[in-house]
């Protein structure tokens, strides 16, 4: 007889064998046959000196026949400021071409001056082929002076011809190197394509400047038929090694002939590994990431030791002495007065000031934390890889909207618990749905208005703004009301001790136990957990690098959450021992204050790492600090919620363990 377990095992094995693997939409391998025409897509113009991005055709480059066409993009790509369009660069599978003319342009004085501004800000043109970003092979030097080879996204549109960068050479010749991997039919293995063909596994760009010379009058049709005769570029040999470079003129009309080479190079790189060169652009990342984990773990162990000391030694001893029935009444009174946290048992659950607003931020903390955890989890599982463009930002928007239900439920539960402290059910629910996303949207819209004036692709189109409002008001807001409805119908939270009708007077506190010094000290350790990882996150955002080590981020997030919980519990215990029972808001800001240190570190990063071009310093600073304010605000809501909820359960536990007459 075959057991049920064996049948289930055979069924699962059959499913595995029947599967030929699956790929996420947009990242499946695309096979090309010999001679098939490919079109290189152009992306935005980006620079490390400014967060402003611009459309590729803001510079009068060559357009494809019939004019450029914008290609469809998802929500995440639009929010990231990416714009993808067709280009004049054509290539055919396994067909090498040299000195192919893209077009000839005559730039006006205004075009020349505008190009000079882009060149001075060191803008780079970005391209894509088969969903691979074009990258330039560059030789770098490490801190010890040793050379190593890495990649930089895109290619420079110009190069400075002197040290002061006042004169430039136009990079009008582009060498496109396409690395491919042959695929042949080899049975039904999961990692094979059924039909033979070519898989593209590399896309390299190398720009150079050539002052092209030709005889007679230029014929625009020669570019289409590949019959242009250039003295400086031979279709059989390539560009002349000693060809003069094309210098950018000063406020004069200028003729520019754009040419390109297409080289096909066979590679042993598998299709699944083709993104490795992009992800390894930061050669030292792994070591520093591990240093970040060790640093965070040391802080966590230190805090865990303090919590263990409080819970296992001090609190356990206090509770034992406090609850002993065999003691005389005099001894029991002495034990009760020996430590201050027991003296405030009748006031510790007294509702705080602005209780409704606290309930709102607790609910918002659930929403933002849930969004962040699920986003990182999906990224760790591979659903939000860099090859799936725009997926990360799209996931953030969708998950935030979907987390509205638990946000409404939690805020309703606390609003109900604070009953009689000026809370209103409808107002609390509306504020939960509107306050946090409202602040984010106002900052985002303000930045967007400024960017619109500069015609940057970072400006979100009106249609996308409408889509965001639809997510907010037609998905998130109804879910918040649904969660709130369930929360208000649930049983109220009962406190373990009664609250006295008359508030107890709080004695004068020593200076470091007052609210401001206390929260300032408490925010240091959570920030210390994340500051190393924060450097890589900021670099990926502002220096156009790929962030892919989501496993490290997940570990740091877990350590951060535990650290926030422990530091809030420790600081709250010290506060209660000082007979100060106003712990509600302080527990939120003890760990939430780490957001202030995060914003200060971001300011330091801006001054030392983001070398902003003088021509765009004010707008670049506005964009940087605007988005970092949103990031810090979300960080405060997450860490504040974790600190508060941990302290809340800690207080319920210790006061539920004492006997009160």
C-alpha positions in Angstrom: 0.0 0.0 0.0 1.1 3.5 -0.8 0.8 5.9 2.1 -0.8 9.3 1.9 2.5 11.0 2.5 4.1 9.1 -0.4 1.2 10.1 -2.7 1.6 13.7 -1.8 5.4 13.5 -2.3 4.9 11.9 -5.8 2.3 14.6 -6.7 4.7 17.4 -5.7 7.6 15.7 -7.6 5.4 15.4 -10.7 4.6 19.1 -10.6 8.3 20.0 -10.2 9.2 17.7 -13.2 6.4 19.1 -15.3 7.5 22.7 -14.7 10.0 24.2 -17.1 10.6 27.2 -14.9 9.0 30.6 -14.9 10.2 34.2 -15.3 8.8 37.4 -14.0 7.0 39.6 -16.6 9.5 41.8 -18.5 12.6 39.9 -17.4 12.2 36.6 -19.4 15.0 35.8 -21.8 14.6 37.1 -25.4 16.2 35.1 -28.1 17.3 36.7 -31.4 18.0 35.0 -34.7 20.8 35.9 -37.1 20.2 39.2 -38.9 17.2 40.2 -36.8 17.0 44.0 -36.5 17.4 45.5 -33.0 16.7 49.0 -31.9 18.7 50.7 -29.2 16.4 52.6 -26.8 17.6 55.9 -25.3 16.8 56.8 -21.7 17.3 60.0 -19.7 20.3 62.2 -19.3 21.7 61.9 -15.8 24.5 63.5 -13.8 26.2 62.8 -10.5 26.4 66.6 -9.9 22.6 67.1 -9.8 19.5 65.0 -9.2 17.8 66.8 -12.2 17.2 64.4 -15.1 16.4 65.4 -18.6 15.0 63.9 -21.8 17.6 62.5 -24.1 16.3 64.7 -26.9 16.7 67.9 -24.9 20.1 67.8 -26.7 19.7 67.8 -30.5 20.9 64.3 -31.0 20.0 62.1 -34.0 16.3 61.1 -34.2 15.1 57.9 -35.8 13.3 58.1 -39.2 9.8 59.4 -38.6 10.8 61.1 -35.3 11.3 59.7 -31.8 8.5 57.8 -30.1 8.0 57.6 -26.4 7.7 54.0 -25.2 5.3 52.7 -22.5 6.5 52.8 -18.9 5.1 51.5 -15.7 4.3 53.6 -12.6 7.6 53.1 -10.9 9.6 54.2 -14.0 7.6 57.4 -14.3 8.1 58.2 -10.6 11.8 57.6 -10.9 11.9 60.1 -13.8 12.8 57.6 -16.5 11.7 58.3 -20.1 12.4 55.7 -22.7 12.3 56.5 -26.5 13.3 55.1 -29.8 16.7 56.1 -31.3 18.5 56.3 -34.6 21.0 53.6 -33.6 20.2 50.4 -35.5 21.9 47.0 -35.3 21.3 43.5 -36.6 22.1 40.3 -34.7 25.7 39.1 -35.3 26.3 41.8 -37.9 29.3 44.0 -37.1 29.3 47.5 -38.6 32.0 50.2 -38.4 31.6 53.9 -39.0 27.9 53.9 -39.6 26.5 57.4 -39.9 23.6 58.2 -37.7 22.9 61.7 -39.0 24.4 65.1 -39.5 23.2 68.0 -37.4 23.7 71.7 -37.6 23.4 73.2 -34.1 22.2 76.7 -33.6 23.9 79.1 -31.2 21.3 78.3 -28.6 21.9 74.6 -29.1 25.6 75.0 -28.6 25.1 77.1 -25.4 22.6 74.5 -24.0 25.0 71.7 -24.8 27.8 73.5 -23.0 25.6 73.7 -19.9 25.0 69.9 -20.0 28.6 69.2 -20.6 29.7 71.4 -17.7 27.4 69.5 -15.4 28.9 66.2 -16.7 25.7 64.7 -17.9 25.8 61.2 -19.3 23.4 59.7 -21.9 21.8 56.4 -21.0 20.7 53.6 -23.4 19.1 50.2 -23.2 19.1 47.1 -25.3 17.2 44.0 -24.4 16.4 45.6 -21.0 20.1 45.9 -20.3 21.5 49.4 -19.5 24.4 50.5 -21.5 27.6 50.9 -19.4 31.1 52.3 -20.0 34.1 50.3 -19.0 36.2 52.5 -16.7 39.5 52.1 -14.9 39.4 53.2 -11.3 41.9 53.5 -8.5 41.2 52.3 -4.9 42.5 54.0 -1.7 45.8 52.1 -2.0 46.4 53.3 -5.6 45.7 49.9 -7.2 43.8 50.0 -10.4 40.7 48.0 -11.0 38.1 47.8 -13.9 34.5 48.6 -13.3 31.5 50.0 -15.1 29.6 53.3 -15.1 26.1 53.6 -16.5 25.7 55.5 -19.8 28.4 57.4 -21.6 29.7 61.0 -21.2 28.2 63.4 -23.8 31.4 65.5 -23.8 34.9 65.6 -22.3 36.8 68.6 -21.0 39.6 69.6 -23.2 41.5 71.5 -20.4 41.9 71.3 -16.7 39.5 74.1 -15.9 36.6 72.4 -17.9 35.8 75.6 -19.8 36.3 74.0 -23.2 34.8 70.6 -24.3 35.1 68.0 -27.0 31.8 66.6 -28.3 31.5 62.8 -28.1 29.9 62.3 -31.4 31.2 58.7 -32.1 29.8 55.8 -30.2 31.2 52.3 -30.1 28.5 49.8 -29.2 29.8 46.4 -28.0 27.1 43.7 -27.7 28.1 40.6 -25.9 26.1 37.5 -26.8 25.8 33.9 -25.8 24.9 31.2 -28.3 22.0 28.9 -27.3 21.4 25.5 -28.9 18.7 23.0 -28.3 19.8 20.6 -25.6 16.7 18.7 -24.5 14.1 20.1 -22.0 16.4 21.5 -19.4 14.9 24.3 -17.4 17.7 26.8 -18.2 17.7 26.2 -22.0 15.7 27.9 -24.8 13.8 25.5 -27.0 15.1 27.0 -30.4 18.7 27.9 -31.2 19.6 31.6 -31.3 21.4 34.4 -29.5 20.9 35.7 -26.0 22.3 39.2 -25.3 24.4 39.1 -22.1 26.3 42.4 -22.3 25.8 46.0 -23.6 28.9 48.2 -23.5 29.3 51.8 -24.7 32.5 53.8 -25.5 32.2 57.4 -26.6 34.9 59.4 -28.4 35.2 62.7 -30.2 36.0 62.9 -33.9 35.9 66.0 -36.1 34.6 64.2 -39.2 35.7 65.5 -42.6 34.0 64.8 -45.9 34.2 66.1 -49.5 31.6 68.2 -51.3 28.0 68.9 -50.1 26.4 66.6 -47.5 23.6 64.4 -48.7 21.2 63.4 -45.9 20.2 60.2 -47.7 23.7 58.7 -47.5 23.1 58.0 -43.8 20.0 55.9 -44.6 21.8 53.9 -47.4 25.1 53.8 -45.5 27.0 55.4 -48.4 28.5 58.4 -46.6 32.2 58.9 -47.5 34.1 60.2 -44.5 37.9 60.9 -44.5 38.0 60.3 -40.7 36.1 57.0 -40.5 36.4 54.0 -42.8 33.6 51.3 -42.8 36.2 48.6 -43.2 38.8 49.8 -40.7 36.9 52.0 -38.3 37.8 55.5 -37.1 41.2 56.9 -38.0 43.5 56.7 -34.9 44.9 60.2 -35.5 41.6 61.9 -36.4 41.2 65.4 -34.9 38.7 65.8 -32.0 35.6 67.8 -32.4 35.8 70.9 -30.3 32.7 72.6 -29.0 32.4 76.2 -30.4 31.5 79.2 -28.3 28.1 80.8 -29.2 28.4 79.9 -32.8 26.6 77.5 -35.2 28.2 74.1 -35.3 28.0 71.1 -37.6 28.1 67.7 -35.9 28.2 64.4 -37.7 27.2 61.5 -35.4 28.6 58.0 -36.2 28.7 54.7 -34.4 30.2 51.2 -34.5 28.4 48.0 -33.7 30.6 45.1 -32.5 29.3 41.6 -31.6 31.5 39.7 -29.2 30.9 36.1 -28.1 30.8 35.6 -24.4 30.6 32.6 -22.0 28.4 34.6 -19.5 25.1 32.9 -19.0 21.9 34.9 -19.4 21.0 34.5 -15.7 24.4 36.2 -14.8 24.3 39.1 -17.2 23.5 41.6 -14.5 26.5 40.7 -12.4 28.7 43.4 -13.9 26.2 46.1 -13.0 25.7 44.9 -9.5 29.4 44.7 -8.8 30.1 48.3 -9.8 30.7 49.0 -6.1 33.6 46.6 -5.6 34.0 47.0 -1.8 30.3 46.7 -0.9 30.2 43.2 0.6 32.9 43.9 3.1 31.4 47.1 4.3 27.9 45.6 4.4 29.2 42.9 6.7 30.9 45.6 8.8 27.4 47.2 9.0 25.9 44.0 10.3 28.6 43.5 12.9 28.3 47.1 14.0 24.5 46.8 14.4 24.8 43.5 16.2 27.2 44.9 18.8 24.7 47.7 19.5 21.9 45.2 19.7 23.8 42.9 22.1 24.6 45.9 24.4 20.9 46.9 24.5 19.8 43.3 25.0 22.1 43.1 28.0 20.6 46.1 29.5 17.1 44.8 29.0 18.0 41.5 30.4 19.5 43.2 33.5 16.3 45.1 34.0 13.9 42.3 33.4 15.7 39.4 35.0 17.3 41.1 38.0 15.8 44.4 39.0 12.2 43.9 37.9 12.1 40.3 39.1 13.4 41.3 42.5 11.1 44.3 42.7 8.0 42.2 41.8 8.9 39.4 44.3 9.4 41.8 47.2 6.3 43.8 46.2 3.9 40.8 46.0 5.0 38.9 49.1 2.0 38.3 51.3 4.0 37.0 54.2 5.6 40.4 54.9 4.4 42.7 57.5 2.4 45.8 56.4 5.4 48.0 57.3 7.8 45.9 55.2 5.3 45.9 52.3 5.0 49.7 52.4 8.8 50.1 52.6 9.1 47.8 49.5 6.5 49.8 47.6 8.3 53.1 48.3 11.7 51.7 47.5 11.3 52.0 43.7 9.3 54.7 42.0 7.7 52.8 39.1 5.1 51.1 41.4 4.0 54.4 42.8 2.5 55.6 39.5 0.4 52.5 38.9 -2.8 54.6 39.2 -1.6 57.1 36.6 0.5 55.1 34.1 -2.5 54.4 31.8 -3.9 58.0 32.0 -4.7 59.1 28.4 -2.0 61.6 27.1 -2.5 65.0 25.6 -3.4 64.9 21.9 -4.5 61.3 22.2 -6.3 61.3 18.9 -3.1 62.4 17.0 -1.1 59.7 18.8 -3.6 57.1 17.6 -3.3 58.5 14.1 0.5 58.1 14.1 0.3 54.6 15.6 -1.9 53.6 12.7 0.3 55.3 10.2 3.3 53.5 11.7 1.5 50.1 11.0 0.9 51.2 7.4 4.4 52.4 6.6 6.1 49.5 8.5 4.0 46.9 6.7 4.7 48.6 3.4 8.5 48.6 4.1 8.6 45.0 5.4 6.6 43.5 2.5 8.6 45.5 -0.1 11.9 44.3 1.3 10.6 40.7 1.6 9.5 40.7 -2.1 12.9 42.2 -3.0 14.7 39.5 -1.1 12.6 36.8 -2.9 13.7 38.3 -6.3 10.4 39.9 -7.4 11.8 43.4 -7.3 15.2 42.9 -9.0 16.9 45.8 -10.9 16.2 44.1 -14.1 12.4 44.5 -13.5 12.6 48.3 -14.0 10.3 50.5 -11.9 9.0 47.5 -9.9 10.4 48.8 -6.5 8.6 52.1 -6.6 5.4 50.6 -8.0 5.4 48.0 -5.2 5.8 50.8 -2.6 2.8 52.7 -3.8 0.6 49.6 -4.1 1.6 48.1 -0.8 1.1 51.4 1.0 -2.4 51.6 -0.3 -3.2 48.0 0.6 -1.9 48.4 4.2 -4.7 51.0 4.9 -6.9 48.3 6.5 -4.5 47.4 9.4 -3.7 51.1 9.8 -7.3 51.9 10.3 -7.9 49.0 12.7 -5.0 49.8 15.0 -5.7 53.6 15.1 -9.4 52.7 15.9 -8.4 50.4 18.8 -6.2 53.0 20.4 -8.8 55.7 19.8 -11.3 53.6 21.6 -8.9 52.9 24.4 -8.4 56.7 24.8 -12.2 57.2 25.1 -13.0 60.4 26.9 -9.6 62.1 26.1 -11.0 64.3 23.3 -10.9 61.6 20.7 -13.4 61.5 17.8 -14.0 58.4 15.8 -14.6 60.0 12.4 -11.9 62.6 12.8 -9.3 60.0 13.9 -10.2 57.8 10.9 -9.9 60.6 8.4 -6.6 61.8 9.9 -5.2 58.3 9.7 -6.0 58.2 6.0 -4.9 61.8 5.3 -2.2 63.1 7.6 0.9 61.0 6.7 0.2 60.6 2.9 -1.0 64.2 2.9 2.4 65.6 4.1 4.2 63.3 1.7 2.0 64.4 -1.2 2.4 68.2 -0.4 6.2 67.9 -0.4 6.2 65.8 -3.5 3.8 68.1 -5.4 5.9 71.2 -4.3 9.1 69.6 -5.7 7.3 68.6 -8.8 6.2 72.1 -9.5 9.8 73.4 -9.2 11.0 70.6 -11.5 8.3 71.3 -14.1 9.8 74.7 -14.6 13.1 73.2 -15.6 11.5 70.7 -18.0 13.2 67.8 -16.2 11.9 64.2 -16.7 11.9 64.0 -12.9 8.6 66.0 -13.1 5.7 63.5 -12.8 3.1 64.0 -15.5 -0.4 65.1 -14.6 -1.8 61.7 -15.5 0.5 60.0 -13.0 -0.5 62.4 -10.3 -4.1 61.5 -10.9 -3.2 57.8 -10.7 -1.5 58.4 -7.3 -4.6 60.3 -6.1 -6.8 57.3 -7.2 -4.6 54.9 -5.2 -4.9 57.3 -2.2 -8.6 58.1 -2.2 -10.2 55.1 -3.9 -8.0 52.3 -2.4 -6.1 53.4 0.7 -8.9 55.6 2.2 -11.7 53.1 1.9 -9.4 50.4 3.4 -8.6 52.7 6.3 -12.3 53.1 6.9 -12.9 49.4 6.6 -10.2 48.7 9.2 -11.5 51.4 11.4 -15.0 50.0 11.3 -13.8 46.6 12.4 -11.6 48.2 15.1 -14.4 50.2 16.7 -16.7 47.2 16.7 -14.0 45.1 18.5 -13.8 44.7 22.3 -11.9 47.6 24.0 -8.5 47.1 25.4 -8.7 46.7 29.2 -5.9 48.0 31.4 -4.5 45.8 34.1 -4.8 48.6 36.8 -7.3 51.3 37.5 -6.6 54.9 36.8 -7.0 57.3 39.7 -9.5 60.1 39.3 -7.0 62.8 40.4 -3.6 62.9 38.5 -0.5 62.4 40.6 2.0 65.3 40.7 5.2 64.5 38.9 8.3 65.4 40.9 11.0 67.6 39.5 13.3 65.6 37.2 17.0 65.7 36.9 18.1 67.4 33.6 19.0 64.3 31.6 15.6 62.6 32.5 13.6 65.5 31.1 11.8 64.9 27.8 14.1 66.6 25.3 17.5 65.2 26.5 15.9 61.8 27.0 14.6 61.5 23.5 17.8 62.9 22.0 19.9 60.3 23.8 17.4 57.5 22.9 17.6 58.3 19.1 21.3 57.8 18.8 21.4 54.0 19.0 18.8 53.2 16.4 20.6 55.6 14.0 23.9 53.9 14.8 22.4 50.6 13.6 21.5 51.9 10.1 24.0 54.7 9.3 26.4 52.4 7.3 23.7 50.9 5.3 22.2 54.3 4.8 25.3 55.4 2.9 24.6 52.7 0.2 21.0 53.6 0.0 21.8 57.3 -0.6 24.4 56.4 -3.1 22.0 54.2 -5.1 19.4 57.1 -5.1 21.6 60.1 -5.8 24.6 58.6 -7.7 22.6 56.4 -10.0 23.8 53.1 -8.7 21.9 49.8 -8.4 21.0 48.6 -4.9 20.6 44.9 -4.9 21.7 43.6 -1.4 18.3 43.4 0.0 19.3 40.5 2.2 21.6 42.8 4.1 18.9 45.4 4.3 16.4 42.9 5.7 18.9 41.9 8.4 19.6 45.6 9.3 15.8 46.2 9.4 15.3 43.4 11.9 18.1 44.6 14.1 16.7 48.2 13.8 13.3 47.1 15.0 14.6 45.2 18.0 16.9 48.1 18.9 14.0 50.6 18.7 12.0 48.3 21.0 14.8 47.8 23.5 15.9 51.4 23.8 12.3 52.6 24.2 11.7 50.0 27.0 14.9 50.9 28.8 14.3 54.7 28.7 10.7 54.2 29.7 11.7 52.1 32.7 14.1 54.8 33.9 11.4 57.4 33.4 8.8 55.5 35.5 11.4 54.9 38.2 11.6 58.7 38.4 7.8 58.7 39.0 7.1 60.4 35.6 4.1 58.6 34.1 3.9 60.8 30.9 5.4 58.0 28.8 3.0 57.8 25.8 4.5 60.4 23.4 8.0 60.0 24.9 8.1 56.3 24.0 7.2 57.3 20.4 9.9 59.9 20.1 12.6 58.1 22.0 13.3 55.8 19.0 11.6 58.2 16.5 14.2 60.9 17.2 16.6 58.8 15.2 15.0 60.3 12.1 16.5 63.7 13.1 20.0 62.1 13.1 19.2 60.5 9.7 18.3 63.9 8.2 21.5 65.4 9.7 23.6 62.6 8.2 21.8 63.1 4.8 22.8 66.8 5.0 26.4 65.8 5.7 26.2 63.3 2.7 24.9 66.1 0.5 27.8 68.5 1.4 30.6 65.8 1.1 29.4 63.4 -1.5 27.0 65.2 -3.8 29.2 67.6 -5.7 26.4 69.8 -7.1 26.9 71.9 -10.2 26.8 75.6 -9.4 24.2 76.2 -12.2 21.7 73.9 -10.5 22.7 74.2 -6.8 19.5 75.7 -5.4 17.1 73.4 -7.3 19.3 70.3 -6.6 19.4 71.2 -2.9 15.6 71.6 -2.9 15.1 68.2 -4.5 17.6 66.5 -2.2 16.4 67.9 1.1 12.7 67.6 0.1 12.9 63.9 -0.6 15.2 63.3 2.4 12.6 65.0 4.5 10.0 62.6 3.3 12.4 59.7 3.9 13.2 60.9 7.4 9.5 61.5 8.1 8.6 57.9 7.2 11.6 56.6 9.2 10.3 58.5 12.3 6.8 57.0 11.9 8.2 53.5 11.6 10.7 53.7 14.5 8.3 55.7 16.7 5.6 53.1 16.2 7.9 50.2 17.1 9.2 52.0 20.2 5.7 52.9 21.3 4.1 49.5 20.8 7.0 47.7 22.6 6.8 50.1 25.5 3.0 49.7 25.7 3.2 45.9 26.0 6.1 46.2 28.4 4.1 48.4 30.7 1.0 46.2 30.5 3.2 43.3 31.5 4.9 44.7 34.5 1.8 46.4 35.9 -0.2 43.3 35.3 2.2 41.4 37.5 1.7 43.5 40.7 -1.1 43.3 43.2 -2.8 46.6 43.7 -5.2 47.1 46.6 
